[in-house]
């Protein structure tokens, strides 16, 4: 019997686990994929929003502001990169300038600090590559950029280090309320009993909710296509550049990433398929055109990959974070779309408060609040790298040339809490395979290390779990090396 079972190990589920981990309760996270950070959390804009966009009084607005405030300390504790570079909402038409005033006033009501409306000349001075049609812009200095993978993985690792159990490759099939008020959770990997359940299942949050409640909710999957550009394009803009928002979202942005690339996207296409993450030529054409409306001369010949992600849009256009009225003990975290990444620590805090009211939580002694990220050699001085190599010679063996990732870093990623077991797991923890060649050179070497360290055959190594095997069968016999 667990005190709390959390369904979903994206940033929302990981944030709830991170907050609950300091209390003396038995917690388990169930995740249907082979790793944490496998859904919406792995495919998004990687933006920490300022908080001027959401309607005043909504959960999105409140939790955006609180999450933004928490981000500096959280990222320091998790040892992950976070940069407050600020954002600009660009207006291209004089007759739409009043829209910037509306955003400014809403931002002030929401509690966003430092907002300023710029003239077109001021905006172009800050960002010379903005469209020459720029008439004005809303500047929000509190906006920032982050690595969503490291945020998700870092919170999950802290939870695991404090005793939270993670059951991966475990898909929830049904939930039943028991006579004693507890829940029995049926999965494809066994049954679990819990006094409380937290539904953090992303685009599947409506499916999980509707298993237990007569008050149904509906999630629309909204697909967004992205393009990622090489680091040579990373300085094309120095702020997050947004168009004026529409009813479908904040629009196609152009922004640097914390690792030095340039990201463009997303589009917004509603779909009924909860797994429809394939990019389309139509989507890529749309996002490149829209991005070019606000930012000129984007070097699209530097695109190194494209991808798509799904965000969970709930019909009422707000987060649902509450104990379900007809199912005591069942807590929803549903409809977590933008600004969900920004809001995630505040969502964890809110769920923790709800559970504290029910359970009278007691803090543990000697709680772990900080962790060390994978030690990266990129950016270190020669002297610092040499010291690492003295400690462990594996740090002298470069595996991924594009991102300068060494064998030592890959070994760290495999053997740390919630260690990587797939190529994507290695990629999200170390960036091996994220560079210009997109794993064209380093994938065989990374597979060799995974197979050796995990005691697997090459045929067992997958890209992202399930049936995503890279090698299907051998075409030749074993080669004996001298």
C-alpha positions as CSV (number, residue, x, y, z in Angstrom):
1,X,0.0,0.0,0.0
2,X,1.5,3.3,-1.1
3,X,0.5,6.6,0.5
4,X,0.6,8.3,-2.9
5,X,0.8,7.0,-6.4
6,X,1.6,9.5,-9.1
7,X,0.7,8.6,-12.7
8,X,3.1,10.2,-15.2
9,X,6.8,11.1,-15.0
10,X,6.9,14.2,-17.1
11,X,7.7,17.6,-15.5
12,X,4.4,17.7,-13.7
13,X,4.6,14.2,-12.1
14,X,8.3,14.8,-11.4
15,X,7.6,18.1,-9.7
16,X,4.9,16.5,-7.5
17,X,7.3,13.7,-6.6
18,X,10.1,16.2,-5.9
19,X,7.9,18.2,-3.5
20,X,6.5,15.1,-1.8
21,X,9.9,13.5,-1.4
22,X,10.7,15.5,1.7
23,X,7.8,14.0,3.6
24,X,7.7,10.8,5.5
25,X,5.3,8.9,3.2
26,X,5.6,6.1,0.7
27,X,5.3,7.4,-2.8
28,X,5.5,5.6,-6.2
29,X,5.5,7.1,-9.7
30,X,4.1,5.0,-12.6
31,X,5.2,5.8,-16.1
32,X,4.2,3.9,-19.2
33,X,7.4,4.7,-21.1
34,X,11.0,3.5,-20.5
35,X,12.2,6.7,-19.0
36,X,11.1,9.9,-17.4
37,X,10.5,12.9,-19.7
38,X,9.1,11.0,-22.6
39,X,5.9,12.9,-23.4
40,X,5.1,16.6,-23.7
41,X,8.1,17.4,-21.5
42,X,10.6,16.2,-24.1
43,X,9.2,18.3,-27.0
44,X,8.4,21.9,-26.1
45,X,9.8,25.4,-26.5
46,X,12.0,25.2,-23.4
47,X,10.8,28.7,-22.3
48,X,10.3,30.0,-18.8
49,X,7.4,32.5,-19.4
50,X,7.0,35.8,-17.7
51,X,3.3,35.5,-17.1
52,X,1.5,38.3,-19.0
53,X,-0.4,36.0,-21.4
54,X,-2.8,34.0,-19.1
55,X,-6.1,35.4,-18.0
56,X,-5.9,37.2,-14.6
57,X,-7.1,35.0,-11.8
58,X,-6.6,31.7,-13.7
59,X,-4.5,28.9,-12.4
60,X,-2.3,29.4,-15.4
61,X,-1.6,33.0,-14.4
62,X,-1.1,32.3,-10.7
63,X,1.1,29.3,-11.1
64,X,3.1,30.8,-14.0
65,X,4.2,33.7,-11.7
66,X,4.9,31.4,-8.8
67,X,6.8,28.9,-10.9
68,X,8.9,31.7,-12.5
69,X,9.8,33.0,-9.0
70,X,10.9,29.5,-7.9
71,X,13.1,28.8,-10.9
72,X,16.4,30.4,-9.9
73,X,16.7,28.5,-6.7
74,X,15.4,25.2,-8.1
75,X,17.8,25.3,-11.0
76,X,20.7,26.0,-8.6
77,X,19.6,23.0,-6.5
78,X,19.3,20.8,-9.5
79,X,22.6,22.0,-11.0
80,X,21.0,22.8,-14.4
81,X,21.4,25.8,-16.8
82,X,18.8,28.6,-16.7
83,X,19.2,32.0,-18.3
84,X,16.8,35.0,-17.8
85,X,17.3,36.5,-21.3
86,X,14.0,38.2,-21.4
87,X,11.3,38.1,-24.1
88,X,9.8,40.4,-26.7
89,X,6.3,40.3,-28.1
90,X,6.6,41.9,-31.5
91,X,3.8,44.0,-33.1
92,X,4.1,44.5,-36.9
93,X,1.0,46.7,-37.5
94,X,0.3,50.1,-36.0
95,X,-3.4,49.3,-35.7
96,X,-2.5,46.4,-33.4
97,X,-0.3,48.4,-30.9
98,X,-3.2,48.5,-28.5
99,X,-2.8,44.7,-28.1
100,X,0.6,45.3,-26.5
101,X,-1.1,47.7,-24.0
102,X,-3.6,44.9,-23.2
103,X,-0.8,42.4,-22.6
104,X,1.1,44.9,-20.5
105,X,-1.9,45.7,-18.3
106,X,-2.8,42.0,-17.9
107,X,0.9,41.3,-17.0
108,X,0.8,44.0,-14.3
109,X,-2.4,42.6,-12.9
110,X,-0.9,39.1,-12.9
111,X,2.2,40.4,-11.0
112,X,4.8,40.3,-13.7
113,X,7.7,42.6,-12.8
114,X,9.7,44.9,-15.1
115,X,7.4,44.9,-18.1
116,X,8.0,47.7,-20.6
117,X,6.5,48.7,-23.9
118,X,9.2,49.6,-26.5
119,X,8.9,51.6,-29.7
120,X,9.8,49.9,-32.9
121,X,13.2,51.7,-32.9
122,X,13.9,50.5,-29.4
123,X,13.0,47.0,-30.2
124,X,15.2,47.0,-33.3
125,X,18.1,48.4,-31.3
126,X,17.8,45.4,-28.9
127,X,17.2,42.9,-31.7
128,X,18.6,44.0,-35.1
129,X,17.3,40.9,-36.8
130,X,13.6,41.8,-36.1
131,X,11.4,42.6,-39.1
132,X,11.8,46.1,-40.3
133,X,8.0,46.4,-40.1
134,X,8.3,46.2,-36.3
135,X,6.1,48.9,-34.8
136,X,6.6,48.1,-31.1
137,X,7.2,45.3,-28.6
138,X,6.4,44.3,-25.1
139,X,9.6,43.5,-23.2
140,X,9.5,41.1,-20.3
141,X,12.9,40.8,-18.6
142,X,11.8,37.9,-16.3
143,X,11.4,35.4,-19.1
144,X,14.1,32.8,-19.6
145,X,15.3,29.7,-21.3
146,X,16.0,26.3,-19.8
147,X,16.7,22.7,-20.6
148,X,13.4,20.9,-20.1
149,X,15.1,17.5,-20.1
150,X,17.4,18.4,-17.3
151,X,14.6,20.0,-15.3
152,X,12.5,16.9,-15.5
153,X,15.3,14.5,-14.9
154,X,16.7,16.5,-12.0
155,X,13.5,16.7,-10.1
156,X,12.9,13.0,-10.6
157,X,16.4,12.2,-9.4
158,X,16.0,14.2,-6.2
159,X,12.7,12.3,-5.6
160,X,14.4,8.9,-6.2
161,X,17.3,9.9,-4.0
162,X,14.8,10.5,-1.2
163,X,13.2,7.2,-1.5
164,X,10.4,7.7,-4.1
165,X,9.9,4.5,-6.2
166,X,9.7,4.9,-10.0
167,X,8.1,2.1,-12.0
168,X,8.9,2.6,-15.7
169,X,7.4,0.6,-18.5
170,X,4.2,0.5,-16.5
171,X,1.0,1.6,-18.2
172,X,-2.2,2.2,-16.2
173,X,-5.1,0.2,-17.6
174,X,-7.8,0.8,-14.9
175,X,-8.3,2.3,-11.5
176,X,-11.0,1.2,-9.0
177,X,-12.0,2.9,-5.8
178,X,-12.0,0.3,-2.9
179,X,-14.5,0.1,0.0
180,X,-11.9,1.4,2.4
181,X,-11.4,4.5,0.4
182,X,-8.1,3.5,-1.2
183,X,-7.5,2.8,-4.9
184,X,-6.4,-0.3,-6.7
185,X,-4.5,0.6,-9.9
186,X,-4.3,-2.1,-12.6
187,X,-1.3,-1.9,-15.0
188,X,0.3,-4.0,-17.6
189,X,3.1,-4.6,-15.1
190,X,1.2,-5.6,-11.9
191,X,-1.3,-4.0,-9.5
192,X,-0.7,-1.2,-7.1
193,X,-2.6,0.0,-4.0
194,X,-2.7,3.6,-2.9
195,X,-4.5,5.9,-0.5
196,X,-4.2,8.8,-2.8
197,X,-3.7,9.1,-6.6
198,X,-2.2,12.1,-8.5
199,X,-3.1,12.1,-12.1
200,X,-0.3,13.8,-14.1
201,X,-0.7,11.8,-17.3
202,X,-0.3,14.6,-19.8
203,X,-2.4,14.1,-22.9
204,X,-3.8,11.0,-21.3
205,X,-5.0,12.8,-18.1
206,X,-8.6,12.7,-19.4
207,X,-8.4,9.0,-19.9
208,X,-7.1,8.4,-16.4
209,X,-9.6,10.9,-14.9
210,X,-12.5,9.3,-16.7
211,X,-11.6,5.9,-15.3
212,X,-12.8,7.0,-11.9
213,X,-15.1,10.0,-12.1
214,X,-18.6,10.5,-13.5
215,X,-17.7,14.1,-14.2
216,X,-15.8,13.7,-17.4
217,X,-13.1,15.9,-18.8
218,X,-11.8,16.2,-22.3
219,X,-8.2,16.8,-23.5
220,X,-7.5,17.9,-27.1
221,X,-4.0,17.1,-28.3
222,X,-2.5,20.1,-29.9
223,X,0.5,19.2,-32.1
224,X,3.4,21.7,-32.5
225,X,6.2,21.4,-35.1
226,X,9.6,22.7,-34.3
227,X,12.9,23.2,-36.1
228,X,16.3,23.2,-34.3
229,X,19.2,25.1,-35.8
230,X,22.9,24.6,-35.5
231,X,24.9,26.5,-32.9
232,X,26.2,28.7,-35.7
233,X,22.7,30.2,-35.8
234,X,22.4,30.5,-32.0
235,X,23.2,34.2,-31.8
236,X,20.7,35.3,-34.5
237,X,18.5,36.6,-31.7
238,X,19.4,37.2,-28.0
239,X,15.9,37.2,-26.6
240,X,12.8,35.0,-26.9
241,X,10.9,36.5,-29.8
242,X,7.1,36.1,-29.8
243,X,4.4,37.3,-32.2
244,X,1.3,38.8,-30.7
245,X,-0.7,35.8,-29.3
246,X,-3.9,34.2,-30.8
247,X,-6.6,31.9,-29.5
248,X,-4.4,28.9,-30.4
249,X,-1.5,30.0,-28.2
250,X,1.5,32.2,-28.1
251,X,2.4,31.6,-31.7
252,X,5.7,30.7,-33.5
253,X,8.6,31.9,-31.5
254,X,12.3,32.3,-32.3
255,X,14.7,31.9,-29.4
256,X,18.2,30.8,-28.5
257,X,18.6,27.7,-26.4
258,X,20.6,27.3,-23.2
259,X,23.0,25.1,-25.1
260,X,23.6,27.7,-27.9
261,X,21.3,26.5,-30.7
262,X,18.3,28.4,-32.2
263,X,14.8,27.0,-31.9
264,X,11.8,27.9,-34.1
265,X,8.2,26.9,-33.4
266,X,5.7,25.6,-32.6
267,X,2.7,25.4,-34.9
268,X,-0.7,24.5,-33.4
269,X,-2.7,21.7,-35.0
270,X,-5.5,19.9,-33.1
271,X,-5.5,16.1,-33.4
272,X,-7.5,13.3,-32.0
273,X,-4.4,11.0,-32.0
274,X,-2.6,11.1,-28.6
275,X,0.6,9.7,-30.3
276,X,0.7,11.9,-33.4
277,X,4.1,13.4,-33.1
278,X,5.3,13.0,-36.7
279,X,6.4,16.3,-38.3
280,X,4.7,17.3,-41.6
281,X,6.0,19.3,-44.6
282,X,3.0,21.5,-44.2
283,X,3.8,22.2,-40.6
284,X,7.4,23.0,-41.2
285,X,6.6,25.3,-44.1
286,X,4.0,27.1,-41.8
287,X,6.4,27.6,-38.9
288,X,9.3,28.8,-41.0
289,X,7.0,31.3,-42.8
290,X,5.5,32.6,-39.5
291,X,8.9,32.8,-37.9
292,X,10.1,34.9,-40.8
293,X,7.3,37.4,-40.4
294,X,8.9,38.6,-37.1
295,X,12.6,37.8,-37.5
296,X,14.4,38.3,-40.8
297,X,17.1,36.3,-42.4
298,X,16.7,33.2,-40.2
299,X,19.4,30.9,-41.5
300,X,17.2,27.9,-42.3
301,X,20.0,26.2,-44.1
302,X,21.4,25.5,-40.6
303,X,18.4,23.4,-39.5
304,X,19.8,20.2,-38.0
305,X,16.6,18.5,-37.0
306,X,12.8,18.9,-36.7
307,X,10.4,17.4,-34.2
308,X,6.9,17.7,-33.0
309,X,5.3,17.6,-29.5
310,X,1.8,17.4,-28.2
311,X,0.4,19.7,-25.6
312,X,-2.7,18.9,-23.5
313,X,-5.4,21.5,-24.1
314,X,-8.4,21.2,-21.8
315,X,-11.8,22.5,-23.0
316,X,-12.0,25.2,-20.4
317,X,-8.5,26.6,-21.3
318,X,-7.0,26.4,-17.9
319,X,-5.1,24.0,-15.7
320,X,-7.2,21.5,-13.6
321,X,-5.4,21.0,-10.3
322,X,-7.9,19.8,-7.6
323,X,-9.2,16.8,-5.7
324,X,-12.0,15.3,-7.9
325,X,-15.3,16.1,-6.1
326,X,-16.9,12.7,-6.6
327,X,-13.7,10.7,-6.0
328,X,-12.1,11.7,-2.7
329,X,-8.4,11.1,-2.7
330,X,-8.0,11.4,-6.5
331,X,-6.1,14.6,-7.5
332,X,-6.0,15.9,-11.1
333,X,-3.2,17.7,-12.7
334,X,-4.8,17.9,-16.1
335,X,-4.7,20.3,-19.1
336,X,-1.1,21.2,-18.3
337,X,-0.1,23.0,-21.5
338,X,1.9,26.2,-21.8
339,X,3.0,27.6,-19.4
340,X,3.2,24.2,-17.8
341,X,7.0,24.0,-17.9
342,X,7.3,27.3,-16.1
343,X,4.5,26.4,-13.6
344,X,5.7,22.8,-12.8
345,X,7.4,23.6,-9.4
346,X,4.4,25.6,-8.3
347,X,2.0,22.8,-9.4
348,X,4.1,20.4,-7.3
349,X,3.8,22.8,-4.4
350,X,0.0,23.2,-4.9
351,X,-0.6,19.4,-5.0
352,X,1.6,19.0,-1.9
353,X,-0.6,21.5,-0.1
354,X,-3.7,19.6,-1.1
355,X,-2.3,16.4,0.2
356,X,-1.0,18.0,3.3
357,X,-4.5,19.1,4.2
358,X,-5.7,15.5,3.9
359,X,-2.7,13.7,5.4
360,X,-1.0,16.0,7.9
361,X,2.4,15.4,6.3
362,X,5.5,15.2,8.4
363,X,8.9,16.2,7.1
364,X,11.7,13.6,7.0
365,X,15.1,14.1,8.6
366,X,18.1,14.5,6.4
367,X,16.2,15.3,3.2
368,X,18.4,15.6,0.1
369,X,17.6,18.9,-1.7
370,X,20.5,19.2,-4.1
371,X,22.1,17.0,-6.7
372,X,25.1,17.2,-9.1
373,X,24.3,17.0,-12.8
374,X,26.3,14.9,-15.2
375,X,29.8,16.4,-15.2
376,X,30.2,17.9,-18.7
377,X,33.6,18.6,-20.2
378,X,32.2,21.1,-22.7
379,X,33.3,24.6,-21.7
380,X,35.9,23.5,-19.2
381,X,39.5,24.7,-19.5
382,X,42.2,22.3,-20.5
383,X,43.4,22.2,-16.9
384,X,40.0,21.3,-15.6
385,X,39.6,18.5,-18.2
386,X,43.0,17.1,-17.3
387,X,42.0,16.9,-13.7
388,X,38.8,15.0,-14.6
389,X,40.9,12.6,-16.7
390,X,43.2,12.0,-13.8
391,X,40.2,11.0,-11.7
392,X,38.7,8.9,-14.5
393,X,40.4,8.2,-17.8
394,X,37.0,7.7,-19.5
395,X,36.7,11.5,-19.5
396,X,39.5,11.6,-22.1
397,X,37.6,9.5,-24.6
398,X,35.4,11.7,-26.7
399,X,32.3,9.8,-28.0
400,X,30.2,12.6,-29.4
401,X,32.4,15.0,-31.4
402,X,29.6,17.5,-32.2
403,X,28.8,18.1,-28.5
404,X,32.2,17.1,-27.0
405,X,30.6,14.4,-24.9
406,X,33.0,11.9,-23.3
407,X,32.6,8.3,-22.3
408,X,32.9,9.4,-18.6
409,X,29.7,11.5,-19.0
410,X,27.9,8.6,-20.6
411,X,28.9,6.3,-17.8
412,X,27.7,8.9,-15.3
413,X,24.3,9.1,-17.1
414,X,23.9,5.3,-17.0
415,X,24.9,4.7,-13.4
416,X,23.2,7.6,-11.6
417,X,19.8,7.5,-10.0
418,X,17.2,6.7,-12.7
419,X,20.0,6.1,-15.0
420,X,19.7,6.0,-18.8
421,X,18.9,2.7,-20.5
422,X,18.3,3.9,-24.1
423,X,19.9,6.1,-26.7
424,X,17.4,8.9,-26.1
425,X,18.0,8.6,-22.3
426,X,21.7,9.1,-22.9
427,X,21.0,12.0,-25.3
428,X,18.7,13.9,-22.8
429,X,21.2,13.5,-20.0
430,X,24.5,14.3,-21.9
431,X,23.5,15.7,-25.3
432,X,25.4,12.9,-27.1
433,X,23.6,12.7,-30.4
434,X,22.1,16.2,-30.3
435,X,24.7,17.9,-32.4
436,X,25.0,18.7,-36.1
437,X,25.3,15.1,-37.2
438,X,22.4,13.9,-35.1
439,X,24.2,10.8,-33.8
440,X,25.4,9.8,-37.2
441,X,28.9,9.2,-35.8
442,X,28.4,8.6,-32.1
443,X,25.5,6.2,-32.1
444,X,27.4,3.0,-32.6
445,X,29.9,3.9,-29.8
446,X,27.1,4.9,-27.4
447,X,25.3,1.6,-28.2
448,X,28.5,-0.3,-27.4
449,X,28.8,1.5,-24.0
450,X,25.1,0.8,-23.1
451,X,25.4,-2.8,-24.1
452,X,28.6,-3.3,-22.1
453,X,27.4,-1.4,-18.9
454,X,23.9,-2.9,-18.8
455,X,24.8,-6.4,-19.9
456,X,22.7,-6.3,-23.0
457,X,23.2,-7.4,-26.6
458,X,23.2,-4.9,-29.5
459,X,19.8,-6.2,-30.5
460,X,18.4,-5.2,-27.1
461,X,19.5,-1.5,-27.4
462,X,16.6,0.8,-28.3
463,X,16.2,4.4,-29.2
464,X,13.4,5.1,-26.7
465,X,12.2,1.7,-25.3
466,X,9.4,-0.4,-26.6
467,X,10.0,-1.7,-30.1
468,X,12.4,1.1,-31.2
469,X,15.3,-1.3,-31.6
470,X,18.2,0.0,-33.7
471,X,19.7,-3.4,-34.6
472,X,17.1,-6.1,-35.5
473,X,19.4,-9.0,-36.2
474,X,23.0,-9.9,-37.1
475,X,23.9,-10.4,-40.7
476,X,27.3,-11.8,-40.0
477,X,28.9,-14.0,-37.3
478,X,30.9,-12.7,-34.4
479,X,34.2,-11.2,-35.5
480,X,37.1,-12.2,-33.2
481,X,39.5,-9.3,-32.7
482,X,43.1,-10.1,-32.0
